Amino acid sequence: MIRRLKQKGSTMFVVTGITGHTGAAAANTLLAAGKKIRAFVRNPNKAKAWADRGVEVVAADINDAAALAGVFAGAEGAYVLNPPQPQSPDPFGSVIQSTTAVRKAARDAKLPRLVCLSSVAAQLTHGTGLIRCAHILEAILADAAPSVTFVRAAGFHENWQSAFGMAKAQGIAPTFLTDLNRKSETVATVDIGRVAAEALMAEKPHHLIELSGPAAATPNDAVAAISATLGKPVQPVVPPRDQWAGILQGAGLGQAFVAGMVEMYDGWNSSRIQFEGKVPLTRGKVGLAETVKSWAMACA
């Protein structure tokens, strides 16, 4: 049973993924602006800290359109993302299922506004690996609400977080980005969540936002930031291409997900994965070095 907000006429927004990076950042931005939030999660116990801050936490399955319609009911807008399915035998089928449910729920609940996390290169239909999930998401949700905004985010700063742990332990930073000196666009998840929340609150939101960090960076820049933060030398390591799938499978990822990741990195390395460029690039506030420093602070 969905618990309704008691304050009549209050502005309320729905946030998905509140226990993750971008959802938490969106929620923090909305709370700072004095907005009420309803968050739906699979396990409400994981969101107890948010409930303690006044967030209405409800249990719902993103594939259950009827339950989602109840979550969306009465909201002014919702921030949604497609949760990764690393064990799914069909990641693309999974995103079709979940986004179709979101579309039906939003339309049934007459949700006025939807802000969706998408990805750089979501305009492309092939050759992007897992990023094709974002292409599918945009196609299905384009008419889910009267106002729909897609936030096409650059590669996450947080993609380097696992390398940070290995750098701390072993002094090496593995990467599948083969040209260590080629600049690419990356962005902090705190900026993604903030921009998504601002789009929810905007008087006239844009349909498309292409979002990156304050400046493009190379893999060597990322490794240098890790080295400076740790105060020790760190060596970037690029494993041979024929070992990538085995490394990812060894990390516990499913075969189909691994295939999508390998194709995605091939797309990055061939420069196929780029912003469409039909809208001005929005720059975030948090630089890569600042994000890396936050990991050290979290471990302290």
N, C-alpha and C positions, 0 to 999 in steps of 0.2 A: 504494500500500500504506500502510495506517494504522499508524503506530508506536505501540505501547502503552506506557503508563507502566510503569516497572520496579518502582517501589516498591509492593509488595503491600499492599493495605488502606488506602492513602492516599486522602484525600478529594480528588476532582477535579471541577472544573466546566468546562463548555464555554461559551465566549464567542464570539458572532458579532459582526461589525463592530468588531473590536479595533483596526483602523486608523482608525476614525471616532471621533466625540466620545463617545457614550454607551458604546460597547463598551470604549474605552480607560479611561473612568472606572470601569466595572464591574471591569475587569481589575485596575486599581490598587487598588481596594478589597479584592478577593479576595486579591491578593498581600500586601497589608499585614496581612491576617488570617492569613497563613501557608498559604493554600490553593494547591493545584496547579491549573493551567489548561491546557486544550487549546483552541486557537483555530483555527477553520477560515476560510480566506481563499481567494480566487480565485488570487492571486499571492503565494506565500510570501515572495518577495523584499521585498515591501512591509512585511513584519512582522519583518524581521531584528532590529530593536531589541528586539522582544518575545522573540524566541528567545534573544537574548543575556541576557535577564533570567530565563531558565529556563522560559518558556512553550513548550509543545509546539505547534508550528505545523504544520498539515496543509492540504493543498490539497483543496478540495471545492467543488462547485457546489450552491447552495441548492436547485436544482430536481432534484437527483439523490438520490432517497430512499435508494437502496442505499448510496451513499457516506456520506450523513448518518448512517445507522444505524451505520456503522462509527465515525464520529466520536463519536456519543452513547454507544457501548458502554462500559460501566464507569463512566460519569459519575454523580455524585449529582444533577446538575441542569444545566440549560442556560439561558443568556440568549439570546433570539433576537429579531431585529427584521426587518422587511421592508425590504430595500434599495430605495431609490427607483429608479424606472425612467423617467428623464426623456425617453428617446427611444422608449419603448414605444408602439405604436399602440393598445394596450389596457392601461392601467395596472391596471385592476381584474381583467382576465383574468390578468395577470402575478402579482398577489398571490394569486389562487386557486391558480395553479400552484405557486408557491413554498411557500405555507402547507400545501397538501395534501401536498407532499413532506415537509415538516417533521413533520406529523401522523403520516404513515406511518412515518417514521424513528424518531420518539420511541416509538411503540407497538411497533415491531419490536425496538427496543433495550431496551424495558422501562425507559425513562428515568423515574426516580421523580418528578422535579420540573421544571417548565418555567416560566420567567418571561419574559413577552413585552412588548415595548414597544408600547403602544397610544396612543391619543390622546384628549384632551378631545373630547366629543361623539361618541365611538365608539358610543354607544347609539342614535344616529339612523341611519335607513335612507336618507335622501335630503337634499338641500339642503346638503351639507357639502363637496362637491367631493372632493378627494383624501383627506379624512379618512374617506370611506366605505371606503377600503382597510383602515383599522383595524377598522371594523365587520365586514368580511369576515374579517379575521384572527381576531377574537375568536370568531366563529361556527364557524370551522373548527377552531381549536385548543382549544376549550373542554374537550374530553375527550381531549386528546392524551397526558396523563399523569395519574397519580393526584392530583398537586397541580399546579394551574395558577394562576399569578398574572398578571393584566393590569395593567400600569402605565400608566394613562391620564394622559399628560403634557400640561400646558398648552403654549401656544405657546412655542417655544424663544427664549431670549435671543439665541441665535446667528442668528436670522432677521434681526437688525439688523446683522450683520457686513458684509454687502455695502454697506449704507448708511454704515458707518464708513469704509470705503475711499473712498467718494465724498466723504464729509464732509472727510476729510483732504486730498483732492486739490482739491475744488471748493467746499467750504464749504456743501454742501447734503446733506440726508438724505432720499432718496425713500422713500415708503411708500404702500401701497395701503390703509392704515387711514384711513378718511376723517374720523372724528371724533377730532381730535388731543387732546381733553380727556377722552375716555372711558376709564376704567380697565378693564383686562382682565388675566387671569392669565397670567403668563409664568414660565418656569423655566429654570435653567441646565442644560446637558447634563451637567455634572459631578454635579449632584444626581440627575439621572435615573439615571445609571450607578451611583452610590453606593446609591440606594434599591433598584435592581434587584439588586445584589449582596447587599445586606442581606436581601432577600426570599429569595434562594437559600440563605442561611445560616440563616434564621430557623427556630426550633424548630416554630412553628406559623404559617406564612405566611398572609396574607390572600389571598382570591381576587381582590379588586379593590383597587387603590390609585389614588386620584385625587390627582395631585401638581402642586403649583405652587411658586413661589418664596416668599420671606419675606413679600412684599407685592405686591398688584396694582399695575400701573403704566400710565400713559397713554403714547401715542406722544410727547407733549411731554416726559414724564419721560425717555424713552429718548434723545431728541435732546439734552436738557439734560445727560445723562450723557456723551454723545459729545462735546459742546461742552466740558464741564469737563475731560475727559480729554485732548482735543487742545489745550486752552488757546486756543481761538479761537471766534468766533461760528459757529454752524451753523444753517441755516434748513431746517425741514421742508418738503418739497414733495410734494403729492398730485397725481399726474398725472390727467387726465380719465379717467373710467371707460372711454370708448370707445377709449382708447389702451393699456389694460393688456395685452391679448392681443399686440399688436404689440411692445410692450416686452419681454415675456417670450419671444416667439419670436425677437426680436433677440438675446436672451441665449443662444440656442442650444437652447431647450427644444422638445420635440416638440409637435405640435398638440393631441393628446389630453391630454397632461400640462398644457399651458397652460390648456385648457378646465377641467380639474379645479382648477387653482390659482385661476382667476378665480372659479369658483363658491365655492371655499373662502373667498376674501376677501369675497365677497358675504355669506356666512354669518357671518363675523366682524362685518362692518359692520352687519348687521341684528340682531345679538345672538342669532342662532339657535345659534351654537356656544357651548355652555356645558357645564359638568360636570353629570352626572346628579344628583349630590347624595345618592345612597343610602348613601354612606359618608362619614365625616368627611374633610375636605380635609387632606391631608398637606402641610406646608410645608417647603420646602427651606431650606438654610443660606446659599446664595450669592445675594446681591442683584444686581439688574441693573447697578448702577454698578460693582460688583466685576468682573462679567463683562466689561464694556466696558473697564475698566482692563487686564484681562489681554490684550486684543487689542493695546493699545499696547505692552505689555511684550514681546509676541511679535514685534512689528515693530522693536523697539529693536536 
